Amino acid sequence: MAVTDQSLTAADQRLRASVARESARCLDGLDDGGDGRSGYDSVVIVGGAGVTGHTFAGRLARSRQFAGRVVLAGPAAEESRRLTAGMSLPGSVADAICYALDVPFDTLVDRISGGARPAPIARPQPACMAQRPEGEGWTFTKPGHWLLHADRLDKAAELDALADIVLGVGESMGLQAVGPDETLGRAVVPSIGWRAPAPGPPGAFDLRRAASCGIAAYYADGMTGGGLGGTLAAEAVLHGADPTAATAKALARFRRRRPVRP
């Protein structure tokens, strides 16, 4: 969609100005004495199926210089009626993605949520456990914050357990699942690994590694690195600056005591 100043709310304009200031800060002193213009006329992003690659591509594609000259090379996404993947998108990262794609905040949330009302916005995420002692009915624990050690997660077993709870609680309330083989969600919010991605091949800008927050401290770190890093890497390419250095400055506060290492 084409965005004009009239289609942006006052909040959109403030957030966009904030991202622009952060971009200027991260690019300051990184142009190596050049003329501030990119030395490239096209970009091919290999394996860029995630938020990082799409944000990077979107920012470049909406520029005059790279319009029609950005290619995402990789397998096509598989469409399904089932919920097979998920994400947790911090608000500050959503601001960066809105800036990269040149869309208002409400438009991004509406597209992500599929038009759901109210939009799926959570602050902080509490949860409670459903339990069914042998021979008794369902009971629920008090709500609380949940933690999970990624190295010990058996995804299939966890999803099976959650499905049993959802179907069991529904049955106790007189509800019956309709077509669970097609409609039952099988998704978890992905978390980045405990180590940064290994270095890529020489001679290419390694976007995935550059946009890594380092050793994961929070499960949404991958989205933080992808949204902010992808946006700032694209800004660097557009202005003839070093994208690796620009993303390093943008993500420095998240990498403190969490160095990027293979």
ZAMARGU-4260 file (C-alpha; in steps of 0.2 Angstrom, whole numbers, plus 5000, padded with zeros to 4 digits):
<rodrens>
0) 5000/5000/5000 | 5006/5018/4997 | 5008/5027/5013 | 5007/5046/5015 | 5009/5057/5030
5) 4990/5059/5030 | 4988/5040/5033 | 4999/5040/5048 | 4993/5044/5065 | 5003/5055/5077
10) 5009/5040/5086 | 5015/5032/5069 | 5025/5048/5065 | 5033/5049/5082 | 5038/5030/5081
15) 5044/5032/5063 | 5055/5047/5068 | 5062/5037/5082 | 5067/5023/5071 | 5075/5036/5058
20) 5085/5043/5073 | 5091/5026/5078 | 5096/5023/5060 | 5106/5039/5058 | 5115/5035/5075
25) 5120/5017/5069 | 5126/5024/5052 | 5136/5038/5058 | 5154/5036/5053 | 5151/5020/5044
30) 5151/5027/5026 | 5170/5025/5024 | 5171/5042/5016 | 5160/5037/5002 | 5146/5047/4994
35) 5132/5039/5005 | 5125/5029/4990 | 5125/5010/4988 | 5138/5002/4977 | 5125/4988/4973
40) 5111/4988/4960 | 5102/4972/4965 | 5101/4961/4980 | 5098/4942/4981 | 5094/4935/4998
45) 5097/4916/5000 | 5087/4906/5012 | 5078/4922/5018 | 5061/4914/5023 | 5061/4922/5041
50) 5057/4939/5048 | 5075/4945/5046 | 5076/4942/5027 | 5059/4948/5024 | 5062/4964/5034
55) 5078/4967/5025 | 5070/4964/5008 | 5055/4974/5011 | 5065/4990/5016 | 5076/4988/5000
60) 5062/4984/4989 | 5052/5000/4993 | 5067/5011/4989 | 5069/5018/4971 | 5086/5011/4969
65) 5081/4993/4972 | 5063/4993/4967 | 5060/4977/4957 | 5078/4972/4960 | 5077/4962/4976
70) 5075/4943/4975 | 5071/4931/4990 | 5078/4914/4985 | 5072/4899/4994 | 5058/4886/4995
75) 5040/4893/4995 | 5031/4894/5011 | 5019/4879/5014 | 5001/4885/5017 | 4990/4876/5029
80) 4973/4878/5038 | 4982/4873/5054 | 4992/4884/5065 | 5010/4877/5062 | 5021/4891/5067
85) 5021/4906/5079 | 5031/4921/5085 | 5032/4934/5099 | 5034/4951/5092 | 5040/4965/5104
90) 5032/4982/5101 | 5049/4991/5098 | 5053/4978/5084 | 5035/4981/5076 | 5040/4999/5075
95) 5056/4995/5065 | 5046/4983/5054 | 5033/4997/5051 | 5047/5008/5046 | 5055/4996/5035
100) 5039/4991/5025 | 5032/5009/5026 | 5015/5004/5034 | 5006/5011/5049 | 5007/5001/5065
105) 4988/4996/5064 | 4990/4989/5047 | 5005/4978/5052 | 4995/4971/5067 | 4979/4969/5056
110) 4989/4959/5043 | 4998/4948/5056 | 4982/4944/5066 | 4972/4941/5050 | 4959/4955/5055
115) 4956/4947/5072 | 4947/4958/5084 | 4953/4962/5097 | 4971/4960/5090 | 4982/4947/5099
120) 4992/4959/5110 | 4999/4952/5126 | 5007/4960/5141 | 5017/4950/5150 | 5012/4933/5146
125) 5004/4923/5161 | 4998/4905/5160 | 4990/4892/5171 | 4991/4873/5171 | 4976/4862/5168
130) 4977/4846/5179 | 4966/4831/5180 | 4970/4819/5195 | 4966/4801/5191 | 4947/4798/5193
135) 4944/4817/5196 | 4938/4832/5186 | 4949/4846/5179 | 4957/4859/5190 | 4968/4874/5186
140) 4983/4881/5195 | 4985/4900/5199 | 4991/4910/5184 | 5010/4913/5183 | 5024/4917/5172
145) 5031/4902/5162 | 5049/4897/5159 | 5055/4884/5147 | 5073/4877/5144 | 5074/4875/5125
150) 5087/4861/5126 | 5075/4850/5135 | 5059/4853/5124 | 5052/4838/5116 | 5041/4848/5104
155) 5030/4833/5099 | 5027/4827/5117 | 5023/4845/5123 | 5010/4847/5108 | 5002/4831/5112
160) 5000/4835/5130 | 4993/4852/5126 | 4981/4844/5114 | 4975/4832/5127 | 4972/4846/5139
165) 4962/4857/5126 | 4951/4842/5120 | 4949/4835/5138 | 4944/4852/5145 | 4932/4855/5131
170) 4924/4838/5133 | 4921/4842/5151 | 4911/4857/5146 | 4901/4848/5133 | 4911/4854/5118
175) 4916/4843/5104 | 4931/4846/5093 | 4927/4848/5074 | 4940/4841/5062 | 4955/4841/5074
180) 4966/4833/5062 | 4964/4848/5051 | 4961/4862/5063 | 4971/4858/5079 | 4986/4869/5081
185) 5003/4862/5081 | 5014/4877/5084 | 5027/4883/5096 | 5035/4900/5097 | 5052/4897/5090
190) 5067/4902/5101 | 5085/4906/5095 | 5098/4894/5100 | 5111/4896/5114 | 5124/4901/5102
195) 5125/4913/5087 | 5123/4906/5070 | 5139/4899/5062 | 5148/4910/5050 | 5142/4909/5032
200) 5152/4908/5016 | 5165/4920/5012 | 5161/4935/5000 | 5143/4937/5005 | 5135/4948/5019
205) 5129/4935/5032 | 5113/4943/5037 | 5107/4930/5049 | 5123/4931/5059 | 5124/4950/5059
210) 5106/4951/5065 | 5109/4939/5079 | 5107/4945/5097 | 5120/4932/5103 | 5117/4920/5116
215) 5098/4919/5119 | 5092/4927/5136 | 5074/4928/5131 | 5064/4918/5118 | 5059/4934/5108
220) 5077/4938/5105 | 5076/4931/5088 | 5062/4943/5083 | 5072/4958/5091 | 5088/4954/5081
225) 5078/4950/5065 | 5067/4966/5065 | 5079/4979/5071 | 5094/4970/5063 | 5085/4968/5046
230) 5080/4986/5045 | 5097/4993/5050 | 5106/4982/5038 | 5095/4988/5024 | 5098/5006/5029
235) 5117/5003/5028 | 5116/4995/5011 | 5105/5009/5005 | 5118/5022/5011 | 5134/5014/5006
240) 5139/5009/5024 | 5145/4993/5032 | 5129/4983/5036 | 5138/4971/5048 | 5144/4986/5058
245) 5127/4995/5058 | 5118/4980/5065 | 5132/4978/5078 | 5128/4996/5084 | 5109/4993/5083
250) 5110/4977/5093 | 5124/4982/5105 | 5113/4984/5120 | 5106/4966/5118 | 5123/4958/5115
255) 5130/4965/5131 | 5138/4950/5140 | 5131/4939/5126 | 5144/4940/5113 | 5141/4933/5095
260) 5151/4918/5094 | 5150/4901/5084
</rodrens>
